[in-house]
């Protein structure tokens, strides 16, 4: 699969007449051709979890390792120099951005629909209590992936996928309208896999075939309608510099297959 075009550093007219956008490095940029944007989708770094009870989202703060990892992302994001940032409102994503984005001079735009799927009705329950509530069949599925589980009254994975795609389409369109070439989205593993299923035409039931480690990026080129132009790299720890900067060899070539 080919690479996206490397930036050349020269200002161009912005699609739709929008004003050129000033990046985190201070350089004035116009939007990419045809409203395309380079999207870096970052999964938050390590957060507190429990093998005994289901923790509500507001208790899932970053671990010490997660905070250290987020700080270590600062030079990666400075190198990428995003023009605009969107972030899930969940604490672990906000903390990741707050630590990693220090020094960029950008404010993240919060978007509720970038959040992970969660089950408020199960918050605080022990695993045996959850198993008793959802039954043996759903419990067996949960051991494979929580995306296979649909507790009564909670958001289904299909509904979650639909709202994530709508949210990402709005991000792509707003980025194009801003003239932003390079966009950072800070979110979660579930939304990351749902997005790739949508972009690559993979059945939602197979969404966990896409590995996305905490604190890593999927790097994609999409247009303003959220149509995939190029999958540049998946689950990468590094990001390319803006136009005109040399790219380290062999780091950003996409694998030959996404299935």
C-alpha positions, 0 to 999 in steps of 0.5 A, a space after each residue: 500500500 502506498 504512502 501519502 504524499 510528503 508535505 513540501 512546506 509551500 503555502 497553497 490556496 485553501 479549499 473553499 477559500 478558508 484562511 490558512 491555518 497556523 500549525 503548532 510550529 507556527 508555520 502558516 499552512 493551507 489545507 491538503 489537496 481536495 480537503 484531505 487531512 493526515 489523521 493521527 489517531 492516538 490511543 490513551 496511555 495506560 490507565 487504572 483498571 481492576 480485575 475484580 470490579 468494573 470501574 466507572 470511567 471517572 475512576 480510570 485515571 492514568 497510572 504512573 507508567 501511563 503519565 510517564 508514557 504520555 510525557 514521553 509523547 511530547 517530542 513525537 507530537 512536536 515533530 508531527 506538529 498538528 494543526 488541530 486536536 480533538 479529544 474524547 472527554 473521558 479522563 484517561 484520554 484528557 489526561 493523556 492529551 494534557 500531558 502529551 500536548 504540553 508546549 504545542 500551544 493548542 487547545 483540544 476540541 472535546 467531542 463526546 462521541 469520541 469516547 469509549 463504550 462503557 456500561 454505567 449499570 455495571 459500575 462497581 459490580 464484581 465480576 461474579 455479580 456481572 456474570 450473574 447479571 448478564 448470564 453465562 453466554 454473554 460472560 463467555 463472549 466478554 472473555 473474548 471481547 467486551 465488544 461482543 457483549 450487549 448488556 440490557 439498557 446499554 449502548 450496543 457496539 453497533 450504536 457505538 460504532 455509528 456515533 463514532 463514525 459520525 463524530 469522525 466525519 464531523 472532525 474531518 469536515 471541520 478540519 478541512 474547513 479550518 484548512 488543517 493538514 494534520 489532525 490529532 485525535 486522542 481516543 480509545 481502543 474501541 473507537 480506533 477499531 470501529 473506525 478502521 472497520 468502517 474505513 477498510 470495510 471489515 465486519 464489525 465482529 472482527 474489529 479486534 483484529 486491529 492491534 492498537 497499543 496504548 500510547 500508539 498511533 494509527 496514521 491515516 489520510 482521509 478526505 472531508 467525507 471520511 473516505 480513506 485515501 491511504 493507511 500510512 501506518 498502524 500501531 506506530 510509535 512515531 509520526 512523520 514531520 510536516 512538509 519538507 522534513 526528511 522522513 526516517 527510512 522504513 518507519 511509515 510504510 503500511 503493511 501489505 494487508 489489513 485483514 
